[in-house]
Amino acid sequence: MNIHQWRKSTYSGDSSNCVEIATAPAKILVRDSKTPTGSLLTFAHIVWQEFVCHTVESRATEQRHRAGDKVVRAGSGSRGRTSSELFGTGTTAGV
């Protein structure tokens, strides 16, 4: 019996090729949506928050480079936002 509420990434749309996450009291769970009974990755909340911040900042840097803006500003992007605000994980600790 699965007790976790699993959510797909909003970037997935109608695609079946994505990951899903669930929030547990002491961790974030990640699974492949194609094999929901398969293996899980687990992350401590702080590790998940660091991953989310790094991902958001990397995307912002990549978009600036594509737009021709070669200036990378330290501290820009998702700093001060929560992973709940960024990915809807339900965690509330700020990054």
PDB file of N, CA, C and O in Angstrom:
ATOM      1  N   MET A   1       0.838  -1.181   0.000  1.00  0.00           N
ATOM      2  CA  MET A   1       0.000   0.000   0.000  1.00  0.00           C
ATOM      3  C   MET A   1       0.885   1.247   0.000  1.00  0.00           C
ATOM      4  O   MET A   1       1.789   1.368   0.827  1.00  0.00           O
ATOM      5  N   ASN A   2       0.631   2.157  -0.910  1.00  0.00           N
ATOM      6  CA  ASN A   2       1.427   3.376  -1.035  1.00  0.00           C
ATOM      7  C   ASN A   2       0.787   4.490  -0.208  1.00  0.00           C
ATOM      8  O   ASN A   2      -0.348   4.885  -0.473  1.00  0.00           O
ATOM      9  N   ILE A   3       1.505   4.994   0.786  1.00  0.00           N
ATOM     10  CA  ILE A   3       0.952   6.020   1.665  1.00  0.00           C
ATOM     11  C   ILE A   3       1.356   7.431   1.267  1.00  0.00           C
ATOM     12  O   ILE A   3       0.884   8.399   1.863  1.00  0.00           O
ATOM     13  N   HIS A   4       2.220   7.561   0.273  1.00  0.00           N
ATOM     14  CA  HIS A   4       2.708   8.873  -0.141  1.00  0.00           C
ATOM     15  C   HIS A   4       1.866   9.437  -1.274  1.00  0.00           C
ATOM     16  O   HIS A   4       1.363   8.698  -2.121  1.00  0.00           O
ATOM     17  N   GLN A   5       1.723  10.754  -1.276  1.00  0.00           N
ATOM     18  CA  GLN A   5       1.046  11.431  -2.376  1.00  0.00           C
ATOM     19  C   GLN A   5       2.115  11.841  -3.388  1.00  0.00           C
ATOM     20  O   GLN A   5       2.915  12.736  -3.116  1.00  0.00           O
ATOM     21  N   TRP A   6       2.130  11.204  -4.528  1.00  0.00           N
ATOM     22  CA  TRP A   6       3.138  11.436  -5.556  1.00  0.00           C
ATOM     23  C   TRP A   6       2.668  12.518  -6.510  1.00  0.00           C
ATOM     24  O   TRP A   6       1.492  12.577  -6.872  1.00  0.00           O
ATOM     25  N   ARG A   7       3.615  13.391  -6.921  1.00  0.00           N
ATOM     26  CA  ARG A   7       3.313  14.479  -7.859  1.00  0.00           C
ATOM     27  C   ARG A   7       4.322  14.450  -8.992  1.00  0.00           C
ATOM     28  O   ARG A   7       5.519  14.268  -8.768  1.00  0.00           O
ATOM     29  N   LYS A   8       3.829  14.632 -10.215  1.00  0.00           N
ATOM     30  CA  LYS A   8       4.717  14.741 -11.371  1.00  0.00           C
ATOM     31  C   LYS A   8       5.218  16.168 -11.489  1.00  0.00           C
ATOM     32  O   LYS A   8       4.586  17.108 -11.006  1.00  0.00           O
ATOM     33  N   SER A   9       6.344  16.312 -12.128  1.00  0.00           N
ATOM     34  CA  SER A   9       6.878  17.633 -12.411  1.00  0.00           C
ATOM     35  C   SER A   9       5.913  18.385 -13.313  1.00  0.00           C
ATOM     36  O   SER A   9       5.304  17.801 -14.209  1.00  0.00           O
ATOM     37  N   THR A  10       5.778  19.673 -13.075  1.00  0.00           N
ATOM     38  CA  THR A  10       4.925  20.498 -13.933  1.00  0.00           C
ATOM     39  C   THR A  10       5.517  20.623 -15.327  1.00  0.00           C
ATOM     40  O   THR A  10       4.807  20.981 -16.267  1.00  0.00           O
ATOM     41  N   TYR A  11       6.806  20.334 -15.479  1.00  0.00           N
ATOM     42  CA  TYR A  11       7.455  20.375 -16.787  1.00  0.00           C
ATOM     43  C   TYR A  11       7.108  19.152 -17.636  1.00  0.00           C
ATOM     44  O   TYR A  11       7.379  19.143 -18.836  1.00  0.00           O
ATOM     45  N   SER A  12       6.518  18.129 -17.040  1.00  0.00           N
ATOM     46  CA  SER A  12       6.244  16.891 -17.755  1.00  0.00           C
ATOM     47  C   SER A  12       5.059  16.994 -18.706  1.00  0.00           C
ATOM     48  O   SER A  12       5.023  16.298 -19.721  1.00  0.00           O
ATOM     49  N   GLY A  13       4.104  17.838 -18.399  1.00  0.00           N
ATOM     50  CA  GLY A  13       2.903  17.916 -19.224  1.00  0.00           C
ATOM     51  C   GLY A  13       2.196  16.577 -19.240  1.00  0.00           C
ATOM     52  O   GLY A  13       1.973  15.970 -18.192  1.00  0.00           O
ATOM     53  N   ASP A  14       1.845  16.116 -20.432  1.00  0.00           N
ATOM     54  CA  ASP A  14       1.157  14.830 -20.577  1.00  0.00           C
ATOM     55  C   ASP A  14       2.125  13.678 -20.820  1.00  0.00           C
ATOM     56  O   ASP A  14       1.699  12.548 -21.058  1.00  0.00           O
ATOM     57  N   SER A  15       3.407  13.956 -20.762  1.00  0.00           N
ATOM     58  CA  SER A  15       4.417  12.938 -21.034  1.00  0.00           C
ATOM     59  C   SER A  15       4.428  11.877 -19.939  1.00  0.00           C
ATOM     60  O   SER A  15       4.200  12.163 -18.763  1.00  0.00           O
ATOM     61  N   SER A  16       4.699  10.645 -20.364  1.00  0.00           N
ATOM     62  CA  SER A  16       4.837   9.575 -19.369  1.00  0.00           C
ATOM     63  C   SER A  16       6.299   9.381 -18.976  1.00  0.00           C
ATOM     64  O   SER A  16       6.606   8.536 -18.135  1.00  0.00           O
ATOM     65  N   ASN A  17       7.201  10.152 -19.574  1.00  0.00           N
ATOM     66  CA  ASN A  17       8.630  10.059 -19.279  1.00  0.00           C
ATOM     67  C   ASN A  17       9.010  11.132 -18.275  1.00  0.00           C
ATOM     68  O   ASN A  17       9.495  12.196 -18.659  1.00  0.00           O
ATOM     69  N   CYS A  18       8.798  10.870 -17.017  1.00  0.00           N
ATOM     70  CA  CYS A  18       9.128  11.886 -16.022  1.00  0.00           C
ATOM     71  C   CYS A  18       9.397  11.235 -14.670  1.00  0.00           C
ATOM     72  O   CYS A  18       9.278  10.022 -14.503  1.00  0.00           O
ATOM     73  N   VAL A  19       9.754  12.062 -13.735  1.00  0.00           N
ATOM     74  CA  VAL A  19       9.916  11.610 -12.359  1.00  0.00           C
ATOM     75  C   VAL A  19       8.773  12.167 -11.531  1.00  0.00           C
ATOM     76  O   VAL A  19       8.127  13.145 -11.907  1.00  0.00           O
ATOM     77  N   GLU A  20       8.542  11.538 -10.422  1.00  0.00           N
ATOM     78  CA  GLU A  20       7.532  11.991  -9.469  1.00  0.00           C
ATOM     79  C   GLU A  20       8.201  12.160  -8.119  1.00  0.00           C
ATOM     80  O   GLU A  20       9.168  11.467  -7.802  1.00  0.00           O
ATOM     81  N   ILE A  21       7.681  13.084  -7.326  1.00  0.00           N
ATOM     82  CA  ILE A  21       8.211  13.273  -5.976  1.00  0.00           C
ATOM     83  C   ILE A  21       7.093  13.149  -4.952  1.00  0.00           C
ATOM     84  O   ILE A  21       5.920  13.369  -5.256  1.00  0.00           O
ATOM     85  N   ALA A  22       7.477  12.797  -3.751  1.00  0.00           N
ATOM     86  CA  ALA A  22       6.576  12.757  -2.608  1.00  0.00           C
ATOM     87  C   ALA A  22       7.351  13.296  -1.405  1.00  0.00           C
ATOM     88  O   ALA A  22       8.560  13.098  -1.288  1.00  0.00           O
ATOM     89  N   THR A  23       6.647  13.966  -0.537  1.00  0.00           N
ATOM     90  CA  THR A  23       7.260  14.522   0.664  1.00  0.00           C
ATOM     91  C   THR A  23       6.944  13.629   1.857  1.00  0.00           C
ATOM     92  O   THR A  23       5.788  13.289   2.106  1.00  0.00           O
ATOM     93  N   ALA A  24       7.977  13.259   2.582  1.00  0.00           N
ATOM     94  CA  ALA A  24       7.837  12.506   3.821  1.00  0.00           C
ATOM     95  C   ALA A  24       8.381  13.388   4.947  1.00  0.00           C
ATOM     96  O   ALA A  24       9.054  14.380   4.667  1.00  0.00           O
ATOM     97  N   PRO A  25       8.111  13.057   6.201  1.00  0.00           N
ATOM     98  CA  PRO A  25       8.550  13.926   7.297  1.00  0.00           C
ATOM     99  C   PRO A  25      10.040  14.271   7.297  1.00  0.00           C
ATOM    100  O   PRO A  25      10.396  15.414   7.585  1.00  0.00           O
ATOM    101  N   ALA A  26      10.909  13.331   6.986  1.00  0.00           N
ATOM    102  CA  ALA A  26      12.345  13.610   7.074  1.00  0.00           C
ATOM    103  C   ALA A  26      13.056  13.513   5.733  1.00  0.00           C
ATOM    104  O   ALA A  26      14.285  13.552   5.680  1.00  0.00           O
ATOM    105  N   LYS A  27      12.287  13.386   4.638  1.00  0.00           N
ATOM    106  CA  LYS A  27      12.955  13.194   3.350  1.00  0.00           C
ATOM    107  C   LYS A  27      12.024  13.512   2.179  1.00  0.00           C
ATOM    108  O   LYS A  27      10.808  13.625   2.331  1.00  0.00           O
ATOM    109  N   ILE A  28      12.637  13.650   1.019  1.00  0.00           N
ATOM    110  CA  ILE A  28      11.934  13.779  -0.242  1.00  0.00           C
ATOM    111  C   ILE A  28      12.180  12.476  -0.996  1.00  0.00           C
ATOM    112  O   ILE A  28      13.317  12.013  -1.087  1.00  0.00           O
ATOM    113  N   LEU A  29      11.129  11.893  -1.529  1.00  0.00           N
ATOM    114  CA  LEU A  29      11.231  10.649  -2.285  1.00  0.00           C
ATOM    115  C   LEU A  29      11.080  10.957  -3.770  1.00  0.00           C
ATOM    116  O   LEU A  29      10.256  11.787  -4.154  1.00  0.00           O
ATOM    117  N   VAL A  30      11.869  10.295  -4.600  1.00  0.00           N
ATOM    118  CA  VAL A  30      11.825  10.493  -6.046  1.00  0.00           C
ATOM    119  C   VAL A  30      11.744   9.126  -6.705  1.00  0.00           C
ATOM    120  O   VAL A  30      12.472   8.204  -6.335  1.00  0.00           O
ATOM    121  N   ARG A  31      10.841   8.999  -7.698  1.00  0.00           N
ATOM    122  CA  ARG A  31      10.713   7.739  -8.423  1.00  0.00           C
ATOM    123  C   ARG A  31      10.467   8.002  -9.909  1.00  0.00           C
ATOM    124  O   ARG A  31      10.098   9.107 -10.306  1.00  0.00           O
ATOM    125  N   ASP A  32      10.677   6.980 -10.707  1.00  0.00           N
ATOM    126  CA  ASP A  32      10.386   7.014 -12.131  1.00  0.00           C
ATOM    127  C   ASP A  32       8.889   6.756 -12.298  1.00  0.00           C
ATOM    128  O   ASP A  32       8.364   5.782 -11.760  1.00  0.00           O
ATOM    129  N   SER A  33       8.199   7.625 -13.042  1.00  0.00           N
ATOM    130  CA  SER A  33       6.758   7.462 -13.192  1.00  0.00           C
ATOM    131  C   SER A  33       6.388   6.198 -13.968  1.00  0.00           C
ATOM    132  O   SER A  33       5.272   5.696 -13.829  1.00  0.00           O
ATOM    133  N   LYS A  34       7.302   5.682 -14.775  1.00  0.00           N
ATOM    134  CA  LYS A  34       7.019   4.461 -15.536  1.00  0.00           C
ATOM    135  C   LYS A  34       7.090   3.204 -14.681  1.00  0.00           C
ATOM    136  O   LYS A  34       6.469   2.192 -15.006  1.00  0.00           O
ATOM    137  N   THR A  35       7.853   3.265 -13.579  1.00  0.00           N
ATOM    138  CA  THR A  35       7.983   2.100 -12.703  1.00  0.00           C
ATOM    139  C   THR A  35       7.704   2.522 -11.261  1.00  0.00           C
ATOM    140  O   THR A  35       8.624   2.592 -10.447  1.00  0.00           O
ATOM    141  N   PRO A  36       6.449   2.801 -10.947  1.00  0.00           N
ATOM    142  CA  PRO A  36       6.117   3.312  -9.613  1.00  0.00           C
ATOM    143  C   PRO A  36       6.411   2.356  -8.465  1.00  0.00           C
ATOM    144  O   PRO A  36       6.516   2.790  -7.318  1.00  0.00           O
ATOM    145  N   THR A  37       6.545   1.070  -8.751  1.00  0.00           N
ATOM    146  CA  THR A  37       6.885   0.119  -7.684  1.00  0.00           C
ATOM    147  C   THR A  37       8.374  -0.198  -7.659  1.00  0.00           C
ATOM    148  O   THR A  37       8.815  -1.067  -6.907  1.00  0.00           O
ATOM    149  N   GLY A  38       9.154   0.512  -8.488  1.00  0.00           N
ATOM    150  CA  GLY A  38      10.596   0.287  -8.554  1.00  0.00           C
ATOM    151  C   GLY A  38      11.335   1.007  -7.439  1.00  0.00           C
ATOM    152  O   GLY A  38      10.749   1.400  -6.430  1.00  0.00           O
ATOM    153  N   SER A  39      12.605   1.165  -7.642  1.00  0.00           N
ATOM    154  CA  SER A  39      13.481   1.798  -6.649  1.00  0.00           C
ATOM    155  C   SER A  39      13.153   3.268  -6.455  1.00  0.00           C
ATOM    156  O   SER A  39      12.628   3.928  -7.352  1.00  0.00           O
ATOM    157  N   LEU A  40      13.469   3.765  -5.271  1.00  0.00           N
ATOM    158  CA  LEU A  40      13.273   5.171  -4.928  1.00  0.00           C
ATOM    159  C   LEU A  40      14.616   5.818  -4.632  1.00  0.00           C
ATOM    160  O   LEU A  40      15.530   5.175  -4.117  1.00  0.00           O
ATOM    161  N   LEU A  41      14.721   7.080  -4.960  1.00  0.00           N
ATOM    162  CA  LEU A  41      15.826   7.895  -4.471  1.00  0.00           C
ATOM    163  C   LEU A  41      15.286   8.671  -3.288  1.00  0.00           C
ATOM    164  O   LEU A  41      14.150   9.144  -3.327  1.00  0.00           O
ATOM    165  N   THR A  42      16.074   8.809  -2.243  1.00  0.00           N
ATOM    166  CA  THR A  42      15.639   9.599  -1.097  1.00  0.00           C
ATOM    167  C   THR A  42      16.657  10.694  -0.820  1.00  0.00           C
ATOM    168  O   THR A  42      17.865  10.481  -0.920  1.00  0.00           O
ATOM    169  N   PHE A  43      16.149  11.864  -0.473  1.00  0.00           N
ATOM    170  CA  PHE A  43      16.983  13.026  -0.187  1.00  0.00           C
ATOM    171  C   PHE A  43      16.537  13.644   1.123  1.00  0.00           C
ATOM    172  O   PHE A  43      15.339  13.757   1.386  1.00  0.00           O
ATOM    173  N   ALA A  44      17.496  14.045   1.946  1.00  0.00           N
ATOM    174  CA  ALA A  44      17.167  14.873   3.110  1.00  0.00           C
ATOM    175  C   ALA A  44      16.633  16.197   2.575  1.00  0.00           C
ATOM    176  O   ALA A  44      17.029  16.626   1.491  1.00  0.00           O
ATOM    177  N   HIS A  45      15.747  16.847   3.310  1.00  0.00           N
ATOM    178  CA  HIS A  45      15.144  18.101   2.838  1.00  0.00           C
ATOM    179  C   HIS A  45      16.190  19.139   2.436  1.00  0.00           C
ATOM    180  O   HIS A  45      16.038  19.786   1.400  1.00  0.00           O
ATOM    181  N   ILE A  46      17.238  19.311   3.221  1.00  0.00           N
ATOM    182  CA  ILE A  46      18.246  20.322   2.919  1.00  0.00           C
ATOM    183  C   ILE A  46      18.998  19.980   1.639  1.00  0.00           C
ATOM    184  O   ILE A  46      19.344  20.879   0.872  1.00  0.00           O
ATOM    185  N   VAL A  47      19.259  18.695   1.395  1.00  0.00           N
ATOM    186  CA  VAL A  47      19.936  18.277   0.176  1.00  0.00           C
ATOM    187  C   VAL A  47      19.033  18.547  -1.032  1.00  0.00           C
ATOM    188  O   VAL A  47      19.508  19.012  -2.067  1.00  0.00           O
ATOM    189  N   TRP A  48      17.743  18.259  -0.906  1.00  0.00           N
ATOM    190  CA  TRP A  48      16.787  18.526  -1.984  1.00  0.00           C
ATOM    191  C   TRP A  48      16.737  20.027  -2.284  1.00  0.00           C
ATOM    192  O   TRP A  48      16.718  20.429  -3.447  1.00  0.00           O
ATOM    193  N   GLN A  49      16.716  20.842  -1.251  1.00  0.00           N
ATOM    194  CA  GLN A  49      16.676  22.292  -1.443  1.00  0.00           C
ATOM    195  C   GLN A  49      17.916  22.785  -2.182  1.00  0.00           C
ATOM    196  O   GLN A  49      17.816  23.637  -3.064  1.00  0.00           O
ATOM    197  N   GLU A  50      19.075  22.256  -1.828  1.00  0.00           N
ATOM    198  CA  GLU A  50      20.304  22.641  -2.525  1.00  0.00           C
ATOM    199  C   GLU A  50      20.250  22.220  -3.992  1.00  0.00           C
ATOM    200  O   GLU A  50      20.664  22.974  -4.872  1.00  0.00           O
ATOM    201  N   PHE A  51      19.742  21.022  -4.253  1.00  0.00           N
ATOM    202  CA  PHE A  51      19.593  20.543  -5.624  1.00  0.00           C
ATOM    203  C   PHE A  51      18.662  21.454  -6.417  1.00  0.00           C
ATOM    204  O   PHE A  51      18.969  21.823  -7.551  1.00  0.00           O
ATOM    205  N   VAL A  52      17.531  21.814  -5.828  1.00  0.00           N
ATOM    206  CA  VAL A  52      16.562  22.686  -6.504  1.00  0.00           C
ATOM    207  C   VAL A  52      17.193  24.041  -6.797  1.00  0.00           C
ATOM    208  O   VAL A  52      17.067  24.548  -7.912  1.00  0.00           O
ATOM    209  N   CYS A  53      17.862  24.630  -5.826  1.00  0.00           N
ATOM    210  CA  CYS A  53      18.499  25.933  -6.035  1.00  0.00           C
ATOM    211  C   CYS A  53      19.563  25.868  -7.117  1.00  0.00           C
ATOM    212  O   CYS A  53      19.638  26.749  -7.974  1.00  0.00           O
ATOM    213  N   HIS A  54      20.381  24.835  -7.083  1.00  0.00           N
ATOM    214  CA  HIS A  54      21.422  24.679  -8.095  1.00  0.00           C
ATOM    215  C   HIS A  54      20.797  24.542  -9.482  1.00  0.00           C
ATOM    216  O   HIS A  54      21.278  25.147 -10.440  1.00  0.00           O
ATOM    217  N   THR A  55      19.738  23.760  -9.596  1.00  0.00           N
ATOM    218  CA  THR A  55      19.072  23.552 -10.877  1.00  0.00           C
ATOM    219  C   THR A  55      18.474  24.852 -11.406  1.00  0.00           C
ATOM    220  O   THR A  55      18.628  25.170 -12.585  1.00  0.00           O
ATOM    221  N   VAL A  56      17.801  25.596 -10.550  1.00  0.00           N
ATOM    222  CA  VAL A  56      17.190  26.861 -10.971  1.00  0.00           C
ATOM    223  C   VAL A  56      18.263  27.851 -11.400  1.00  0.00           C
ATOM    224  O   VAL A  56      18.121  28.512 -12.429  1.00  0.00           O
ATOM    225  N   GLU A  57      19.321  27.958 -10.634  1.00  0.00           N
ATOM    226  CA  GLU A  57      20.392  28.896 -10.977  1.00  0.00           C
ATOM    227  C   GLU A  57      21.109  28.475 -12.260  1.00  0.00           C
ATOM    228  O   GLU A  57      21.492  29.329 -13.060  1.00  0.00           O
ATOM    229  N   SER A  58      21.294  27.174 -12.464  1.00  0.00           N
ATOM    230  CA  SER A  58      21.932  26.696 -13.692  1.00  0.00           C
ATOM    231  C   SER A  58      21.083  27.019 -14.905  1.00  0.00           C
ATOM    232  O   SER A  58      21.608  27.424 -15.943  1.00  0.00           O
ATOM    233  N   ARG A  59      19.774  26.844 -14.785  1.00  0.00           N
ATOM    234  CA  ARG A  59      18.874  27.174 -15.899  1.00  0.00           C
ATOM    235  C   ARG A  59      18.906  28.666 -16.208  1.00  0.00           C
ATOM    236  O   ARG A  59      18.930  29.065 -17.373  1.00  0.00           O
ATOM    237  N   ALA A  60      18.908  29.481 -15.170  1.00  0.00           N
ATOM    238  CA  ALA A  60      18.942  30.930 -15.374  1.00  0.00           C
ATOM    239  C   ALA A  60      20.235  31.341 -16.074  1.00  0.00           C
ATOM    240  O   ALA A  60      20.219  32.185 -16.970  1.00  0.00           O
ATOM    241  N   THR A  61      21.352  30.744 -15.663  1.00  0.00           N
ATOM    242  CA  THR A  61      22.639  31.037 -16.299  1.00  0.00           C
ATOM    243  C   THR A  61      22.622  30.612 -17.756  1.00  0.00           C
ATOM    244  O   THR A  61      23.080  31.354 -18.625  1.00  0.00           O
ATOM    245  N   GLU A  62      22.104  29.436 -18.028  1.00  0.00           N
ATOM    246  CA  GLU A  62      22.021  28.934 -19.407  1.00  0.00           C
ATOM    247  C   GLU A  62      21.148  29.849 -20.270  1.00  0.00           C
ATOM    248  O   GLU A  62      21.490  30.127 -21.419  1.00  0.00           O
ATOM    249  N   GLN A  63      20.033  30.314 -19.728  1.00  0.00           N
ATOM    250  CA  GLN A  63      19.152  31.208 -20.484  1.00  0.00           C
ATOM    251  C   GLN A  63      19.835  32.542 -20.770  1.00  0.00           C
ATOM    252  O   GLN A  63      19.682  33.095 -21.859  1.00  0.00           O
ATOM    253  N   ARG A  64      20.587  33.064 -19.800  1.00  0.00           N
ATOM    254  CA  ARG A  64      21.310  34.319 -20.036  1.00  0.00           C
ATOM    255  C   ARG A  64      22.350  34.140 -21.130  1.00  0.00           C
ATOM    256  O   ARG A  64      22.529  35.022 -21.970  1.00  0.00           O
ATOM    257  N   HIS A  65      23.040  32.997 -21.124  1.00  0.00           N
ATOM    258  CA  HIS A  65      24.052  32.733 -22.146  1.00  0.00           C
ATOM    259  C   HIS A  65      23.399  32.617 -23.529  1.00  0.00           C
ATOM    260  O   HIS A  65      23.930  33.130 -24.514  1.00  0.00           O
ATOM    261  N   ARG A  66      22.281  31.961 -23.594  1.00  0.00           N
ATOM    262  CA  ARG A  66      21.576  31.829 -24.867  1.00  0.00           C
ATOM    263  C   ARG A  66      21.103  33.185 -25.375  1.00  0.00           C
ATOM    264  O   ARG A  66      21.057  33.424 -26.582  1.00  0.00           O
ATOM    265  N   ALA A  67      20.756  34.062 -24.452  1.00  0.00           N
ATOM    266  CA  ALA A  67      20.278  35.394 -24.825  1.00  0.00           C
ATOM    267  C   ALA A  67      21.426  36.350 -25.131  1.00  0.00           C
ATOM    268  O   ALA A  67      21.191  37.493 -25.522  1.00  0.00           O
ATOM    269  N   GLY A  68      22.652  35.899 -24.958  1.00  0.00           N
ATOM    270  CA  GLY A  68      23.815  36.726 -25.250  1.00  0.00           C
ATOM    271  C   GLY A  68      24.325  37.512 -24.063  1.00  0.00           C
ATOM    272  O   GLY A  68      25.288  38.267 -24.201  1.00  0.00           O
ATOM    273  N   ASP A  69      23.718  37.362 -22.914  1.00  0.00           N
ATOM    274  CA  ASP A  69      24.156  38.053 -21.699  1.00  0.00           C
ATOM    275  C   ASP A  69      25.195  37.172 -21.023  1.00  0.00           C
ATOM    276  O   ASP A  69      24.832  36.159 -20.424  1.00  0.00           O
ATOM    277  N   LYS A  70      26.449  37.517 -21.097  1.00  0.00           N
ATOM    278  CA  LYS A  70      27.530  36.702 -20.541  1.00  0.00           C
ATOM    279  C   LYS A  70      27.815  37.005 -19.072  1.00  0.00           C
ATOM    280  O   LYS A  70      28.711  36.402 -18.482  1.00  0.00           O
ATOM    281  N   VAL A  71      27.069  37.923 -18.481  1.00  0.00           N
ATOM    282  CA  VAL A  71      27.301  38.291 -17.084  1.00  0.00           C
ATOM    283  C   VAL A  71      26.547  37.322 -16.192  1.00  0.00           C
ATOM    284  O   VAL A  71      25.324  37.207 -16.273  1.00  0.00           O
ATOM    285  N   VAL A  72      27.279  36.635 -15.351  1.00  0.00           N
ATOM    286  CA  VAL A  72      26.681  35.724 -14.385  1.00  0.00           C
ATOM    287  C   VAL A  72      26.787  36.379 -13.020  1.00  0.00           C
ATOM    288  O   VAL A  72      27.884  36.584 -12.500  1.00  0.00           O
ATOM    289  N   ARG A  73      25.654  36.700 -12.451  1.00  0.00           N
ATOM    290  CA  ARG A  73      25.644  37.406 -11.171  1.00  0.00           C
ATOM    291  C   ARG A  73      25.501  36.428 -10.020  1.00  0.00           C
ATOM    292  O   ARG A  73      24.526  35.680  -9.953  1.00  0.00           O
ATOM    293  N   ALA A  74      26.455  36.429  -9.129  1.00  0.00           N
ATOM    294  CA  ALA A  74      26.393  35.564  -7.951  1.00  0.00           C
ATOM    295  C   ALA A  74      25.231  35.995  -7.071  1.00  0.00           C
ATOM    296  O   ALA A  74      24.970  37.186  -6.900  1.00  0.00           O
ATOM    297  N   GLY A  75      24.545  35.017  -6.522  1.00  0.00           N
ATOM    298  CA  GLY A  75      23.451  35.303  -5.605  1.00  0.00           C
ATOM    299  C   GLY A  75      22.132  35.573  -6.295  1.00  0.00           C
ATOM    300  O   GLY A  75      21.141  35.839  -5.616  1.00  0.00           O
ATOM    301  N   SER A  76      22.077  35.516  -7.610  1.00  0.00           N
ATOM    302  CA  SER A  76      20.811  35.744  -8.294  1.00  0.00           C
ATOM    303  C   SER A  76      20.038  34.443  -8.369  1.00  0.00           C
ATOM    304  O   SER A  76      20.532  33.397  -7.949  1.00  0.00           O
ATOM    305  N   GLY A  77      18.869  34.502  -8.884  1.00  0.00           N
ATOM    306  CA  GLY A  77      18.080  33.287  -9.075  1.00  0.00           C
ATOM    307  C   GLY A  77      17.176  33.004  -7.907  1.00  0.00           C
ATOM    308  O   GLY A  77      16.369  33.853  -7.528  1.00  0.00           O
ATOM    309  N   SER A  78      17.292  31.828  -7.327  1.00  0.00           N
ATOM    310  CA  SER A  78      16.305  31.359  -6.363  1.00  0.00           C
ATOM    311  C   SER A  78      16.685  31.603  -4.911  1.00  0.00           C
ATOM    312  O   SER A  78      15.962  31.167  -4.015  1.00  0.00           O
ATOM    313  N   ARG A  79      17.772  32.271  -4.654  1.00  0.00           N
ATOM    314  CA  ARG A  79      18.164  32.480  -3.253  1.00  0.00           C
ATOM    315  C   ARG A  79      17.042  33.143  -2.468  1.00  0.00           C
ATOM    316  O   ARG A  79      16.396  34.078  -2.941  1.00  0.00           O
ATOM    317  N   GLY A  80      16.827  32.640  -1.268  1.00  0.00           N
ATOM    318  CA  GLY A  80      15.794  33.194  -0.401  1.00  0.00           C
ATOM    319  C   GLY A  80      14.415  32.613  -0.657  1.00  0.00           C
ATOM    320  O   GLY A  80      13.485  32.893   0.099  1.00  0.00           O
ATOM    321  N   ARG A  81      14.260  31.818  -1.697  1.00  0.00           N
ATOM    322  CA  ARG A  81      12.977  31.188  -1.968  1.00  0.00           C
ATOM    323  C   ARG A  81      12.998  29.788  -1.370  1.00  0.00           C
ATOM    324  O   ARG A  81      14.064  29.228  -1.113  1.00  0.00           O
ATOM    325  N   THR A  82      11.840  29.240  -1.156  1.00  0.00           N
ATOM    326  CA  THR A  82      11.758  27.903  -0.587  1.00  0.00           C
ATOM    327  C   THR A  82      11.602  26.877  -1.697  1.00  0.00           C
ATOM    328  O   THR A  82      11.162  27.216  -2.795  1.00  0.00           O
ATOM    329  N   SER A  83      11.956  25.632  -1.424  1.00  0.00           N
ATOM    330  CA  SER A  83      11.755  24.606  -2.438  1.00  0.00           C
ATOM    331  C   SER A  83      10.268  24.389  -2.677  1.00  0.00           C
ATOM    332  O   SER A  83       9.878  23.948  -3.758  1.00  0.00           O
ATOM    333  N   SER A  84       9.430  24.689  -1.687  1.00  0.00           N
ATOM    334  CA  SER A  84       7.987  24.605  -1.884  1.00  0.00           C
ATOM    335  C   SER A  84       7.537  25.605  -2.931  1.00  0.00           C
ATOM    336  O   SER A  84       6.705  25.283  -3.779  1.00  0.00           O
ATOM    337  N   GLU A  85       8.080  26.821  -2.882  1.00  0.00           N
ATOM    338  CA  GLU A  85       7.743  27.832  -3.878  1.00  0.00           C
ATOM    339  C   GLU A  85       8.240  27.426  -5.260  1.00  0.00           C
ATOM    340  O   GLU A  85       7.583  27.693  -6.266  1.00  0.00           O
ATOM    341  N   LEU A  86       9.397  26.783  -5.306  1.00  0.00           N
ATOM    342  CA  LEU A  86      10.005  26.433  -6.589  1.00  0.00           C
ATOM    343  C   LEU A  86       9.423  25.170  -7.198  1.00  0.00           C
ATOM    344  O   LEU A  86       9.195  25.115  -8.406  1.00  0.00           O
ATOM    345  N   PHE A  87       9.178  24.151  -6.377  1.00  0.00           N
ATOM    346  CA  PHE A  87       8.775  22.855  -6.908  1.00  0.00           C
ATOM    347  C   PHE A  87       7.547  22.265  -6.230  1.00  0.00           C
ATOM    348  O   PHE A  87       7.152  21.144  -6.549  1.00  0.00           O
ATOM    349  N   GLY A  88       6.942  22.986  -5.311  1.00  0.00           N
ATOM    350  CA  GLY A  88       5.749  22.469  -4.668  1.00  0.00           C
ATOM    351  C   GLY A  88       5.996  21.255  -3.805  1.00  0.00           C
ATOM    352  O   GLY A  88       5.158  20.355  -3.756  1.00  0.00           O
ATOM    353  N   THR A  89       7.131  21.206  -3.121  1.00  0.00           N
ATOM    354  CA  THR A  89       7.465  20.015  -2.331  1.00  0.00           C
ATOM    355  C   THR A  89       6.853  20.014  -0.944  1.00  0.00           C
ATOM    356  O   THR A  89       6.850  18.980  -0.275  1.00  0.00           O
ATOM    357  N   GLY A  90       6.346  21.125  -0.506  1.00  0.00           N
ATOM    358  CA  GLY A  90       5.770  21.166   0.822  1.00  0.00           C
ATOM    359  C   GLY A  90       6.760  21.483   1.914  1.00  0.00           C
ATOM    360  O   GLY A  90       6.372  21.573   3.079  1.00  0.00           O
ATOM    361  N   THR A  91       8.028  21.656   1.582  1.00  0.00           N
ATOM    362  CA  THR A  91       8.991  22.032   2.607  1.00  0.00           C
ATOM    363  C   THR A  91       8.938  23.548   2.786  1.00  0.00           C
ATOM    364  O   THR A  91       8.574  24.276   1.862  1.00  0.00           O
ATOM    365  N   THR A  92       9.300  24.014   3.963  1.00  0.00           N
ATOM    366  CA  THR A  92       9.160  25.434   4.238  1.00  0.00           C
ATOM    367  C   THR A  92      10.451  26.119   4.617  1.00  0.00           C
ATOM    368  O   THR A  92      10.461  27.340   4.773  1.00  0.00           O
ATOM    369  N   ALA A  93      11.526  25.399   4.769  1.00  0.00           N
ATOM    370  CA  ALA A  93      12.787  26.027   5.160  1.00  0.00           C
ATOM    371  C   ALA A  93      13.350  26.795   3.980  1.00  0.00           C
ATOM    372  O   ALA A  93      13.421  26.260   2.873  1.00  0.00           O
ATOM    373  N   GLY A  94      13.751  28.040   4.196  1.00  0.00           N
ATOM    374  CA  GLY A  94      14.306  28.862   3.119  1.00  0.00           C
ATOM    375  C   GLY A  94      15.685  28.397   2.721  1.00  0.00           C
ATOM    376  O   GLY A  94      16.406  27.787   3.510  1.00  0.00           O
ATOM    377  N   VAL A  95      16.037  28.691   1.502  1.00  0.00           N
ATOM    378  CA  VAL A  95      17.354  28.319   0.992  1.00  0.00           C
ATOM    379  C   VAL A  95      18.201  29.552   0.921  1.00  0.00           C
ATOM    380  O   VAL A  95      19.362  29.481   0.516  1.00  0.00           O
TER     381      VAL A  95
END
